Amino acid sequence: MTGRTNAVVTRTSAAFYAASWAEINAVAQSGRASQAWALGDAKEVTLTTGETILIRIEDFDHDDLAGGGKAPLTLGMSKCLNAGRQMNGSASSSGGWGQSAMRAWMPTLLGQLPSDLRALIKQAQKKTYDGYGSSHIEVTSDKLWLFSEVEVRGSTFVSAEGEGTLYPLFRSDAARIKTAGGSPSVWWLRSPHIGTGVHFCSVDAQGGNGSTLASGTAGVSVGFCI
């Protein structure tokens, strides 16, 4: 009698940079993303404007989804968009992130992403202080969002407590430096400055603490979940 051995072949996931968004989503939904890839793995994406951005893995099972449960994969831009933007048209942080002109513009940026990626992005629940004079933390449901101060620093300096938790890639000033058009840039955070009614938090060009007038211009680097 001849014996037969059944060999089980496990398909190795493609490298993150080479995988299609459908493949990335399949791995994420299977719960194997953290086994398949590492924090910081990145993939190029070309916007409909022609600009190419680099999307990297920020964390696994970090964010709460608006529909319940955890997002298996949180992604973010490694750099800023080439063109900076204002947070608001006037020098006011009233209404915080939830009522900001920047947040109102996010659907435009979402529409510039490739359709195969755009279809996979889920609404995440993001917590943000309402703005100077308020004691309220608002929860918004966002497909694209800016990071908060605590999400990039691990603690609060000029923002309110309760705006999320640290993403592990942002553990030093050097790791927080982002470029726009090839040069280090100040970049926006969604956190209103707790001590004034006219500033939002930002990261300076050296990766340190910053705050920028709401009507000023700074770099835009967003996160999202699939």
N, C-alpha and C positions, 0 to 999 in steps of 0.2 A: 504494500500500500504506500502510496506516495503522499507525504505531508505537504500542506500548502501554507505558506506564510503570507499573511495580508499586511502589506506595508501601507502606513498612513502617511500621506504626503501633505505637509502644511504649506500653503502658499504664503510666501513672504510678502508683506506689504511693500508697495513701491516706495522709494524715497519720497519724502514730502514734496520736494521741489519738482519731481517728475510726475507725481500722481495727478489724475484728473480730479476735479471737484466732486464728481460722483463717487470716485474711489475713496476720497478723503471722508466724505459724508458716511459712506458705508462702514468704514473702519470706526469712525467716531460713534455711530449709532450702535455698533456691536460692543462698545465698551473697551475696545482694545487700543485706543489712540495712544495712551501712555506707554504701551508696550511696543507700538510700532514706530513712534517718533519721540523726539526729545524737545524740551523747551528751547526756543530759539530757532528751530528748524524753519526755513523760510522758502517762499515761493513767489515768483514774479507774477504780477497781474497788470494788464494794460487796460486803462480806463478808455471810455469812448472818446475822451478828449485827445487821446494819443499819449498821455502821460503814463509812464510805467512806475508802479509802486511795488514795494517789497512787503509781503504779508508774512508775519512770523507767528509761531505758536507762543502765546502768552502763558497759558496754564490749562490744566485739565480739571474738569468738575469744580470749577471755581464759582461761576455765576448762576444765580437763580433765574430760571426762565419764567416769563409771564404766564405761560400755560401750565406751570408746575414742574418740579424736578430741577435737576442741575443740567447745565449745558455741558456736554462732554468735552467741548473744545472751545476755548476763547482765543481769538486771533486778534492781531493788531498790526498797525503799520510800523515798520522799523524806522522809517524816516517821516518827515512831514511832506505834505503836498508842496509843490514848487511855489505856489502862491499863498501868501498868508491871508487871513480874514479878520474882521472885527467880531467880537463876541456879541456886541449890540451896536446899534446905530448911534446911541447916545451914551454918555458916561454914567451908566447906572447898572447896578447888579440886581435891581428889584425884580422879584420873580424867579431869581436864580437861573439854573440851567433849564428848568422846565419851561420858562417863558422867554428864553433867549432867542435872538435872531439866529445864532449859530445852530441851535437845535432845530429851528424851523427850516434851516438850509439842508439839514442832513438827508432828507428824501432826494434832493438834487444830486448829492454825492452818491447815494445809493443807486440812483438811476444810471450813474456813470460806470458802475461795476459790470463785469461780464454777466450775462443773463444766467449762465449755469451756476455761478457763485451766488448771485443775488437771490435766486430761488431757494437757496438753502439757509439763508440767514434768518435766525429766529429772534423774537423780541426778548430782550433781557430786562430784568428789573434792576434799575440803578437808583441808588439813594443819594440825594443831594440836599444840602441846606438851602432853604428858600431865599436867603439873602439877608443883608444887614437889617437888624431890628426884629427879625423873626427867630423863633426857637423851634421851628418846624422842619423836620426832615421829610422831603417829598420823595415818593417813589414813582419814577416814570418807567414806562415800557418803551424801550428803544432798540431799533435794529442797528443803528450806528450811534456811537456815543464817544465823548471825550473821557479820559481817565480823571479820577479825583486826586486830590493831594495825597490822601492816605494810601491810595492804590499804587502810587509811584514812590512814596517815601516810607511807608510803614507806620507813620505817626503824623499827627497834625501840628502844624506850626502857625498858620494864619487861616485855617479853615475849621469848620465845625466837626465834632466827632460824629461817627455813625455813617460815613459815606463809603463804606466798603472795607476791603482788606487788601494788603499788599499783593501785587503780582510779582512773582519771585525773580524775574529778570531785572527788576529795577532796584538792585541792592546797593548801588553806589552812585555818586555823582557822575562818574565816567559812563556808567551804564544808562544814565538818563539823558545823555547828550543826543540830540537828534539834529539832522541837517535838513535844510530846505534849499534846493537848487545847488547842492554841493557844499554849502557853508553852514556851520553850526548856527542854530536858530533858537530864539525864545519860542516856546510852544505852549498852547493853552491847556489848562485843566478846567474841568467843569465846575470846580468848587468856587463859590463866591468868597471873597476875602471877608473874614468875620469881623474885622475892625473898621471897615469903611463900606459905604454904599455905592462905590464907584469902580471897584476893582474886582477882578477874578484872579484866582491863583494861576500861576504859570511856572514853567521850568526855564531857568535862564540858559544862556548859550554854553555855560560851563557845567550844566547839569544840576545847579543848585536851586535853592528856593527863589521864587520870583512872584511878583504880582504885576498885573498889567491893567491899565485903564480899560474899562469895558469897550470903549470906542476906539481903542488902539488896535494895531494890527500885529498878530503873532501867528506862528505856525500851527497847522492843523494836522493832528495825528490821531486817528480814530481806532476804536476797538469794536469787535462784534463777536457774536456767538453762532455756532452751528451745532 
